[in-house]
Amino acid sequence: MGNIFSNNKKKSHSRREIKKMEKEPLKYFFPNFVKDTDIMVIFHFLECYLFQNLFSSPIENSLLNECKVLDVGCGPGTWLLDLAATYSSARFFGIDLFPIFPKEIKPSNVEFRQGDVLNTLPYDDNTFDYVHQANMLSVFTIEEWFFVIQELIRVCKPGGYIEFSEPELAVKTGPVLSRFYDALVTLSDSRNVKIRISNEIIKTLVSLSTVRNVDYKISTVTLGAKKGGNAGQAYMDIHDGYFLNDPMPETLCKFMGTTKEGYLKLFKEAKKEVNETFAPNCEIYRIWCQKI
Ligand SMILES: C[S@@+](CC[C@H](N)C(=O)[O-])C[C@H]1O[C@@H](n2cnc3c(N)ncnc32)[C@H](O)[C@@H]1O
């Protein structure tokens, strides 16, 4: 297979390893603690606003009837809860490594469980009509992505759809913001994490014989309120959350040749740069395919 995910082995975690991981510093840098779920919620509503809907796969008819939907790495469960409110005949399942989803107060057609997609999903083959995964760009190594994609396909029914939603790092950034992005790419590369993941997902899906009708849509938002309006301000808030929440400052500052204090000062300059001169465009990809 001609893509960067090729030639890899499955990596799995036992329960004991997951417990240990919960006490360790995060291996990836999108915050996932309860205090940071606000960022995920803002991102969900921003994405819905930009695309003007909750999904792009041609799955509406199935959702109006009885069908089963899975969200992998569901976080606080916002996407599922939003869908469940509209499509009451369908059943919704969310799984996440950390139990930051609602445990009791939720609609009766939504179930959440704790689990690790890298340890194989705890569902039989061909279970779901629609499998969704969003905002995992800095979570998996390139080897893990290949395993995860195959796992999502495995649990989807033939004829069902698999959809990914991933933001890309902005391009044409000014010199100060570029320092942050360059450091993030270097840090990610050092961990075998590819931060610009959307095109790799597309290439991989196209190369697989288990799926067809690979398609994608891109929505663009301009960073910062001055040129991007309310959406640009919301994206800026998410951007702040990503770069300013622990453990990002003290990790990334080392890759930028500065101290944590220097990092925070530079980040203020980067925001000024975005507001005054360079307002880069950020793309969000939705990528989907149909299982054969
Ligand atoms: C950036 S958040 C995205 C959450 C949600 N998909 C959203 O868009 O709001 C990444 C989520 O993936 C979860 N996660 C990370 N590794 C995972 C794994 N191996 N299996 C399942 N979930 C995982 C994290 O706990 C976190 O909730």
The ligand as an SDF file (V2000), in Angstrom:
LIG
                    3D

 27 29  0  0  0  0  0  0  0  0999 V2000
   -9.1350   16.2780   20.7800 C   0  0  0  0  0  0  0  0  0  0  0  0
  -10.2150   15.2650   21.6090 S   0  0  0  0  0  0  0  0  0  0  0  0
  -11.5660   15.1460   20.4450 C   0  0  0  0  0  0  0  0  0  0  0  0
  -12.8530   14.7820   21.1060 C   0  0  0  0  0  0  0  0  0  0  0  0
  -14.0760   14.7420   20.1730 C   0  0  0  0  0  0  0  0  0  0  0  0
  -13.8970   13.8110   19.0910 N   0  0  0  0  0  0  0  0  0  0  0  0
  -14.3470   16.1120   19.6500 C   0  0  0  0  0  0  0  0  0  0  0  0
  -14.1680   16.3430   18.4320 O   0  0  0  0  0  0  0  0  0  0  0  0
  -14.7460   16.9760   20.4340 O   0  0  0  0  0  0  0  0  0  0  0  0
   -9.4460   13.6890   21.4420 C   0  0  0  0  0  0  0  0  0  0  0  0
  -10.1680   12.6140   22.2180 C   0  0  0  0  0  0  0  0  0  0  0  0
   -9.6290   11.3410   21.8840 O   0  0  0  0  0  0  0  0  0  0  0  0
   -9.5730   10.5540   23.0370 C   0  0  0  0  0  0  0  0  0  0  0  0
   -8.5940    9.4790   22.8080 N   0  0  0  0  0  0  0  0  0  0  0  0
   -7.2540    9.6010   22.7370 C   0  0  0  0  0  0  0  0  0  0  0  0
   -6.6930    8.4110   22.4920 N   0  0  0  0  0  0  0  0  0  0  0  0
   -7.7090    7.5120   22.3980 C   0  0  0  0  0  0  0  0  0  0  0  0
   -7.7650    6.1200   22.1780 C   0  0  0  0  0  0  0  0  0  0  0  0
   -6.6500    5.4260   21.9950 N   0  0  0  0  0  0  0  0  0  0  0  0
   -8.9700    5.5010   22.1620 N   0  0  0  0  0  0  0  0  0  0  0  0
  -10.1060    6.2260   22.3630 C   0  0  0  0  0  0  0  0  0  0  0  0
  -10.1120    7.5590   22.5850 N   0  0  0  0  0  0  0  0  0  0  0  0
   -8.9330    8.1970   22.5960 C   0  0  0  0  0  0  0  0  0  0  0  0
   -9.1720   11.5530   24.1100 C   0  0  0  0  0  0  0  0  0  0  0  0
   -9.4500   11.0740   25.4100 O   0  0  0  0  0  0  0  0  0  0  0  0
  -10.0010   12.7690   23.7220 C   0  0  0  0  0  0  0  0  0  0  0  0
  -11.2690   12.7790   24.3450 O   0  0  0  0  0  0  0  0  0  0  0  0
  1  2  1  0
  2  3  1  0
  2 10  1  0
  3  4  1  0
  4  5  1  0
  5  6  1  0
  5  7  1  0
  7  8  2  0
  7  9  1  0
 10 11  1  0
 11 12  1  0
 11 26  1  0
 12 13  1  0
 13 14  1  0
 13 24  1  0
 14 15  1  0
 14 23  1  0
 15 16  2  0
 16 17  1  0
 17 18  1  0
 17 23  2  0
 18 19  1  0
 18 20  2  0
 20 21  1  0
 21 22  2  0
 22 23  1  0
 24 25  1  0
 24 26  1  0
 26 27  1  0
M  CHG  2   2   1   9  -1
M  END
$$$$
